[in-house]
Amino acid sequence: MSRITVDGLTKHYGETVALNEVSFEIPEGEFVIVLGVSGSGKSTLLRCMNGLTPITGGEVRIDGTPVTQPREDTAMIFQQHNIIGQLSAYGNALTGSLNRNGYLRSVLQFQPREDKYQALEALETVGLLDEARQRASRMSGGQQQRVGIARALVQNPDILLADEPVASLDPGSAQQVMGYLRTAAERRDLTAISSLHQVNLARKFGERFIGLRDGRKVFDGYREDVTMDVIDEIYGDIDTEGLFARTDADREATA
Ligand SMILES: Nc1ncnc2c1ncn2[C@@H]1O[C@H](COP(=O)(O)OP(=O)(O)OP(=O)(O)O)[C@@H](O)[C@H]1O
């Protein structure tokens, strides 16, 4: 498990201010969802946290150490599944050990027994053990994303970052994938941060929420704090009707 500190994080792309003085701290083992409309800075935040994108100002620290490049203890899951279609689910999961074994050994599956066991264990965590031999290209989008989660787990991370992991999935598969992501993080005591734009999914699976709007942090709180007003603050004029079940706090406020 690892503690993450984001301190005055600012990122400019030319004239565009993608992140503006964003600060927060995530204690070990928390499951955080970053909310915001398209363009609010969610992907940039995750990429800066993983050292994939150079920072303009401020700092990201993991257990006190500044992040300046991708770290082995941080695994990332992307919107596009980024898995190898010709390989089986098992073969893909095994490529998570790439850092330990090198590319050739990984693709040829010359890994130590321990890594192979881990790949099977990770597939079991995401409910795909029975499909381990299936070619990834023949799997559904949701299954492919679960293979992506398994591969990330084989990396043996302390931190799991997921950038819109269910953006391209139908609602049923999206729920399933988020459920497996949450279970995986809990089982392995990971500190996890996922961006999402679906409010209903976020509320179902999130523990803590960080809201971004135009690159600024406009909300940071726990499930009971996510009221309709907070949603309006994060989403502005965008119609979120039907995406958000009213909370007891809202009902009391309007009673
Ligand atoms: N590589 C880049 N070059 C220039 N501008 C960029 C780049 N990446 C992001 N931006 C801009 O930075 C802002 C934040 O983008 P970002 O992708 O982080 O938002 P997002 O909330 O993740 O959006 P989405 O949900 O659509 O992925 C946007 O205005 C975007 O156009």
PDBQT file of the ligand as one rigid body, heavy atoms in Angstrom, charges set to zero:
ROOT
HETATM    1  N1  LIG A 301      -1.569  16.080 -25.315  1.00  0.00    +0.000 N 
HETATM    2  C1  LIG A 301      -2.334  17.177 -25.237  1.00  0.00    +0.000 A 
HETATM    3  N2  LIG A 301      -2.049  18.276 -25.957  1.00  0.00    +0.000 NA
HETATM    4  C2  LIG A 301      -2.797  19.402 -25.870  1.00  0.00    +0.000 A 
HETATM    5  N3  LIG A 301      -3.876  19.533 -25.072  1.00  0.00    +0.000 NA
HETATM    6  C3  LIG A 301      -4.215  18.448 -24.328  1.00  0.00    +0.000 A 
HETATM    7  C4  LIG A 301      -3.474  17.227 -24.362  1.00  0.00    +0.000 A 
HETATM    8  N4  LIG A 301      -4.045  16.341 -23.515  1.00  0.00    +0.000 NA
HETATM    9  C5  LIG A 301      -5.105  16.983 -22.968  1.00  0.00    +0.000 A 
HETATM   10  N5  LIG A 301      -5.206  18.243 -23.453  1.00  0.00    +0.000 N 
HETATM   11  C6  LIG A 301      -6.219  19.245 -23.067  1.00  0.00    +0.000 C 
HETATM   12  O1  LIG A 301      -6.205  19.338 -21.653  1.00  0.00    +0.000 OA
HETATM   13  C7  LIG A 301      -7.536  19.441 -21.146  1.00  0.00    +0.000 C 
HETATM   14  C8  LIG A 301      -7.804  18.283 -20.188  1.00  0.00    +0.000 C 
HETATM   15  O2  LIG A 301      -7.820  17.074 -20.958  1.00  0.00    +0.000 OA
HETATM   16  P1  LIG A 301      -7.986  15.637 -20.298  1.00  0.00    +0.000 P 
HETATM   17  O3  LIG A 301      -7.838  14.628 -21.407  1.00  0.00    +0.000 OA
HETATM   18  O4  LIG A 301      -7.108  15.515 -19.137  1.00  0.00    +0.000 OA
HETATM   19  O5  LIG A 301      -9.504  15.696 -19.783  1.00  0.00    +0.000 OA
HETATM   20  P2  LIG A 301     -10.472  14.483 -19.398  1.00  0.00    +0.000 P 
HETATM   21  O6  LIG A 301     -11.330  14.996 -18.299  1.00  0.00    +0.000 OA
HETATM   22  O7  LIG A 301      -9.691  13.269 -19.135  1.00  0.00    +0.000 OA
HETATM   23  O8  LIG A 301     -11.322  14.310 -20.711  1.00  0.00    +0.000 OA
HETATM   24  P3  LIG A 301     -11.898  12.928 -21.357  1.00  0.00    +0.000 P 
HETATM   25  O9  LIG A 301     -12.910  12.425 -20.363  1.00  0.00    +0.000 OA
HETATM   26  O10 LIG A 301     -12.496  13.384 -22.646  1.00  0.00    +0.000 OA
HETATM   27  O11 LIG A 301     -10.721  12.001 -21.527  1.00  0.00    +0.000 OA
HETATM   28  C9  LIG A 301      -8.452  19.492 -22.357  1.00  0.00    +0.000 C 
HETATM   29  O12 LIG A 301      -8.701  20.829 -22.681  1.00  0.00    +0.000 OA
HETATM   30  C10 LIG A 301      -7.620  18.817 -23.428  1.00  0.00    +0.000 C 
HETATM   31  O13 LIG A 301      -7.990  19.289 -24.709  1.00  0.00    +0.000 OA
ENDROOT
TORSDOF 0
